[in-house]
Amino acid sequence: MADNVGYAVTDEDVERARRRLAQQPPITDEQHDRNMEWLRQFGGDGAAGA
């Protein structure tokens, strides 16, 4: 899908992102809820990827 807008995501890109995310501290359930509430303002139901 990303190729349609000029981006090609490689396996290396995915692995690099996974390594970076693994280094981040976990978020709390409360922070997750706030993040999902923030995302809802953009018209989604917040369920994508859940």
PDB file as gemmi writes it, atoms N, CA and C in Angstrom:
CRYST1    1.000    1.000    1.000  90.00  90.00  90.00 P 1                      
ATOM      1  N   MET A   1       0.828  -1.198   0.000  1.00  0.00           N  
ATOM      2  CA  MET A   1       0.000   0.000   0.000  1.00  0.00           C  
ATOM      3  C   MET A   1       0.870   1.259   0.000  1.00  0.00           C  
ATOM      4  N   ALA A   2       1.941   1.264   0.787  1.00  0.00           N  
ATOM      5  CA  ALA A   2       2.804   2.439   0.855  1.00  0.00           C  
ATOM      6  C   ALA A   2       3.472   2.730  -0.480  1.00  0.00           C  
ATOM      7  N   ASP A   3       3.656   1.708  -1.331  1.00  0.00           N  
ATOM      8  CA  ASP A   3       4.262   1.936  -2.634  1.00  0.00           C  
ATOM      9  C   ASP A   3       3.442   2.909  -3.475  1.00  0.00           C  
ATOM     10  N   ASN A   4       2.166   2.996  -3.216  1.00  0.00           N  
ATOM     11  CA  ASN A   4       1.303   3.881  -3.988  1.00  0.00           C  
ATOM     12  C   ASN A   4       1.628   5.352  -3.782  1.00  0.00           C  
ATOM     13  N   VAL A   5       2.309   5.689  -2.716  1.00  0.00           N  
ATOM     14  CA  VAL A   5       2.647   7.085  -2.453  1.00  0.00           C  
ATOM     15  C   VAL A   5       4.151   7.313  -2.481  1.00  0.00           C  
ATOM     16  N   GLY A   6       4.897   6.381  -3.074  1.00  0.00           N  
ATOM     17  CA  GLY A   6       6.320   6.580  -3.255  1.00  0.00           C  
ATOM     18  C   GLY A   6       7.195   6.032  -2.146  1.00  0.00           C  
ATOM     19  N   TYR A   7       6.657   5.265  -1.235  1.00  0.00           N  
ATOM     20  CA  TYR A   7       7.450   4.673  -0.157  1.00  0.00           C  
ATOM     21  C   TYR A   7       7.534   3.173  -0.363  1.00  0.00           C  
ATOM     22  N   ALA A   8       8.716   2.630  -0.161  1.00  0.00           N  
ATOM     23  CA  ALA A   8       8.898   1.182  -0.178  1.00  0.00           C  
ATOM     24  C   ALA A   8       9.483   0.788   1.167  1.00  0.00           C  
ATOM     25  N   VAL A   9       8.744   0.038   1.946  1.00  0.00           N  
ATOM     26  CA  VAL A   9       9.185  -0.391   3.272  1.00  0.00           C  
ATOM     27  C   VAL A   9       9.829  -1.764   3.132  1.00  0.00           C  
ATOM     28  N   THR A  10      11.094  -1.844   3.531  1.00  0.00           N  
ATOM     29  CA  THR A  10      11.828  -3.097   3.413  1.00  0.00           C  
ATOM     30  C   THR A  10      11.777  -3.866   4.728  1.00  0.00           C  
ATOM     31  N   ASP A  11      12.159  -5.124   4.667  1.00  0.00           N  
ATOM     32  CA  ASP A  11      12.259  -5.921   5.894  1.00  0.00           C  
ATOM     33  C   ASP A  11      13.249  -5.283   6.862  1.00  0.00           C  
ATOM     34  N   GLU A  12      14.322  -4.713   6.323  1.00  0.00           N  
ATOM     35  CA  GLU A  12      15.306  -4.035   7.164  1.00  0.00           C  
ATOM     36  C   GLU A  12      14.677  -2.842   7.884  1.00  0.00           C  
ATOM     37  N   ASP A  13      13.850  -2.089   7.192  1.00  0.00           N  
ATOM     38  CA  ASP A  13      13.152  -0.948   7.807  1.00  0.00           C  
ATOM     39  C   ASP A  13      12.275  -1.416   8.965  1.00  0.00           C  
ATOM     40  N   VAL A  14      11.566  -2.514   8.752  1.00  0.00           N  
ATOM     41  CA  VAL A  14      10.680  -3.045   9.782  1.00  0.00           C  
ATOM     42  C   VAL A  14      11.498  -3.478  10.995  1.00  0.00           C  
ATOM     43  N   GLU A  15      12.582  -4.187  10.776  1.00  0.00           N  
ATOM     44  CA  GLU A  15      13.422  -4.638  11.883  1.00  0.00           C  
ATOM     45  C   GLU A  15      14.034  -3.459  12.637  1.00  0.00           C  
ATOM     46  N   ARG A  16      14.460  -2.432  11.914  1.00  0.00           N  
ATOM     47  CA  ARG A  16      15.025  -1.247  12.565  1.00  0.00           C  
ATOM     48  C   ARG A  16      13.968  -0.574  13.444  1.00  0.00           C  
ATOM     49  N   ALA A  17      12.745  -0.480  12.938  1.00  0.00           N  
ATOM     50  CA  ALA A  17      11.659   0.114  13.733  1.00  0.00           C  
ATOM     51  C   ALA A  17      11.357  -0.740  14.963  1.00  0.00           C  
ATOM     52  N   ARG A  18      11.351  -2.051  14.794  1.00  0.00           N  
ATOM     53  CA  ARG A  18      11.101  -2.932  15.945  1.00  0.00           C  
ATOM     54  C   ARG A  18      12.164  -2.768  17.011  1.00  0.00           C  
ATOM     55  N   ARG A  19      13.426  -2.655  16.595  1.00  0.00           N  
ATOM     56  CA  ARG A  19      14.509  -2.467  17.582  1.00  0.00           C  
ATOM     57  C   ARG A  19      14.342  -1.153  18.328  1.00  0.00           C  
ATOM     58  N   ARG A  20      13.996  -0.089  17.592  1.00  0.00           N  
ATOM     59  CA  ARG A  20      13.804   1.218  18.234  1.00  0.00           C  
ATOM     60  C   ARG A  20      12.640   1.182  19.213  1.00  0.00           C  
ATOM     61  N   LEU A  21      11.539   0.564  18.810  1.00  0.00           N  
ATOM     62  CA  LEU A  21      10.375   0.481  19.689  1.00  0.00           C  
ATOM     63  C   LEU A  21      10.655  -0.363  20.922  1.00  0.00           C  
ATOM     64  N   ALA A  22      11.450  -1.410  20.768  1.00  0.00           N  
ATOM     65  CA  ALA A  22      11.776  -2.283  21.896  1.00  0.00           C  
ATOM     66  C   ALA A  22      12.591  -1.551  22.952  1.00  0.00           C  
ATOM     67  N   GLN A  23      13.274  -0.490  22.561  1.00  0.00           N  
ATOM     68  CA  GLN A  23      14.086   0.286  23.500  1.00  0.00           C  
ATOM     69  C   GLN A  23      13.274   1.318  24.270  1.00  0.00           C  
ATOM     70  N   GLN A  24      12.044   1.546  23.846  1.00  0.00           N  
ATOM     71  CA  GLN A  24      11.193   2.539  24.503  1.00  0.00           C  
ATOM     72  C   GLN A  24      10.558   1.951  25.757  1.00  0.00           C  
ATOM     73  N   PRO A  25      10.380   2.782  26.792  1.00  0.00           N  
ATOM     74  CA  PRO A  25       9.691   2.274  27.990  1.00  0.00           C  
ATOM     75  C   PRO A  25       8.231   1.976  27.665  1.00  0.00           C  
ATOM     76  N   PRO A  26       7.677   0.979  28.314  1.00  0.00           N  
ATOM     77  CA  PRO A  26       6.257   0.670  28.063  1.00  0.00           C  
ATOM     78  C   PRO A  26       5.371   1.818  28.563  1.00  0.00           C  
ATOM     79  N   ILE A  27       4.209   1.943  27.940  1.00  0.00           N  
ATOM     80  CA  ILE A  27       3.267   2.963  28.389  1.00  0.00           C  
ATOM     81  C   ILE A  27       2.224   2.310  29.298  1.00  0.00           C  
ATOM     82  N   THR A  28       1.619   3.130  30.106  1.00  0.00           N  
ATOM     83  CA  THR A  28       0.576   2.643  31.008  1.00  0.00           C  
ATOM     84  C   THR A  28      -0.739   2.511  30.257  1.00  0.00           C  
ATOM     85  N   ASP A  29      -1.670   1.796  30.842  1.00  0.00           N  
ATOM     86  CA  ASP A  29      -3.009   1.700  30.259  1.00  0.00           C  
ATOM     87  C   ASP A  29      -3.644   3.083  30.153  1.00  0.00           C  
ATOM     88  N   GLU A  30      -3.391   3.922  31.140  1.00  0.00           N  
ATOM     89  CA  GLU A  30      -3.946   5.285  31.126  1.00  0.00           C  
ATOM     90  C   GLU A  30      -3.391   6.080  29.944  1.00  0.00           C  
ATOM     91  N   GLN A  31      -2.074   5.970  29.702  1.00  0.00           N  
ATOM     92  CA  GLN A  31      -1.479   6.679  28.569  1.00  0.00           C  
ATOM     93  C   GLN A  31      -2.022   6.136  27.249  1.00  0.00           C  
ATOM     94  N   HIS A  32      -2.175   4.841  27.176  1.00  0.00           N  
ATOM     95  CA  HIS A  32      -2.741   4.231  25.971  1.00  0.00           C  
ATOM     96  C   HIS A  32      -4.141   4.777  25.704  1.00  0.00           C  
ATOM     97  N   ASP A  33      -4.959   4.844  26.737  1.00  0.00           N  
ATOM     98  CA  ASP A  33      -6.317   5.378  26.588  1.00  0.00           C  
ATOM     99  C   ASP A  33      -6.288   6.833  26.106  1.00  0.00           C  
ATOM    100  N   ARG A  34      -5.374   7.641  26.658  1.00  0.00           N  
ATOM    101  CA  ARG A  34      -5.257   9.039  26.215  1.00  0.00           C  
ATOM    102  C   ARG A  34      -4.816   9.110  24.757  1.00  0.00           C  
ATOM    103  N   ASN A  35      -3.876   8.236  24.383  1.00  0.00           N  
ATOM    104  CA  ASN A  35      -3.424   8.218  22.990  1.00  0.00           C  
ATOM    105  C   ASN A  35      -4.568   7.858  22.055  1.00  0.00           C  
ATOM    106  N   MET A  36      -5.351   6.860  22.423  1.00  0.00           N  
ATOM    107  CA  MET A  36      -6.465   6.437  21.579  1.00  0.00           C  
ATOM    108  C   MET A  36      -7.508   7.540  21.481  1.00  0.00           C  
ATOM    109  N   GLU A  37      -7.754   8.232  22.564  1.00  0.00           N  
ATOM    110  CA  GLU A  37      -8.705   9.351  22.543  1.00  0.00           C  
ATOM    111  C   GLU A  37      -8.198  10.434  21.596  1.00  0.00           C  
ATOM    112  N   TRP A  38      -6.913  10.723  21.627  1.00  0.00           N  
ATOM    113  CA  TRP A  38      -6.326  11.724  20.743  1.00  0.00           C  
ATOM    114  C   TRP A  38      -6.495  11.300  19.281  1.00  0.00           C  
ATOM    115  N   LEU A  39      -6.260  10.032  18.982  1.00  0.00           N  
ATOM    116  CA  LEU A  39      -6.385   9.544  17.612  1.00  0.00           C  
ATOM    117  C   LEU A  39      -7.814   9.630  17.092  1.00  0.00           C  
ATOM    118  N   ARG A  40      -8.798   9.489  17.965  1.00  0.00           N  
ATOM    119  CA  ARG A  40     -10.202   9.527  17.551  1.00  0.00           C  
ATOM    120  C   ARG A  40     -10.581  10.864  16.914  1.00  0.00           C  
ATOM    121  N   GLN A  41      -9.855  11.919  17.241  1.00  0.00           N  
ATOM    122  CA  GLN A  41     -10.186  13.231  16.679  1.00  0.00           C  
ATOM    123  C   GLN A  41      -9.994  13.263  15.157  1.00  0.00           C  
ATOM    124  N   PHE A  42      -9.271  12.292  14.624  1.00  0.00           N  
ATOM    125  CA  PHE A  42      -9.000  12.273  13.196  1.00  0.00           C  
ATOM    126  C   PHE A  42     -10.024  11.470  12.421  1.00  0.00           C  
ATOM    127  N   GLY A  43     -11.100  11.073  13.089  1.00  0.00           N  
ATOM    128  CA  GLY A  43     -12.220  10.452  12.399  1.00  0.00           C  
ATOM    129  C   GLY A  43     -12.251   8.952  12.447  1.00  0.00           C  
ATOM    130  N   GLY A  44     -11.201   8.326  12.944  1.00  0.00           N  
ATOM    131  CA  GLY A  44     -11.227   6.865  13.067  1.00  0.00           C  
ATOM    132  C   GLY A  44     -11.916   6.471  14.355  1.00  0.00           C  
ATOM    133  N   ASP A  45     -12.235   5.204  14.480  1.00  0.00           N  
ATOM    134  CA  ASP A  45     -12.877   4.763  15.707  1.00  0.00           C  
ATOM    135  C   ASP A  45     -11.856   4.321  16.747  1.00  0.00           C  
ATOM    136  N   GLY A  46     -10.551   4.391  16.383  1.00  0.00           N  
ATOM    137  CA  GLY A  46      -9.509   4.018  17.332  1.00  0.00           C  
ATOM    138  C   GLY A  46      -9.300   2.531  17.438  1.00  0.00           C  
ATOM    139  N   ALA A  47     -10.055   1.741  16.674  1.00  0.00           N  
ATOM    140  CA  ALA A  47      -9.956   0.292  16.781  1.00  0.00           C  
ATOM    141  C   ALA A  47      -8.951  -0.293  15.807  1.00  0.00           C  
ATOM    142  N   ALA A  48      -8.462   0.469  14.861  1.00  0.00           N  
ATOM    143  CA  ALA A  48      -7.529  -0.061  13.881  1.00  0.00           C  
ATOM    144  C   ALA A  48      -6.278  -0.564  14.571  1.00  0.00           C  
ATOM    145  N   GLY A  49      -5.903  -1.769  14.272  1.00  0.00           N  
ATOM    146  CA  GLY A  49      -4.710  -2.349  14.845  1.00  0.00           C  
ATOM    147  C   GLY A  49      -4.889  -2.884  16.237  1.00  0.00           C  
ATOM    148  N   ALA A  50      -6.099  -2.768  16.776  1.00  0.00           N  
ATOM    149  CA  ALA A  50      -6.323  -3.256  18.138  1.00  0.00           C  
ATOM    150  C   ALA A  50      -6.647  -4.730  18.151  1.00  0.00           C  
TER     151      ALA A  50                                                      
END                                                                             
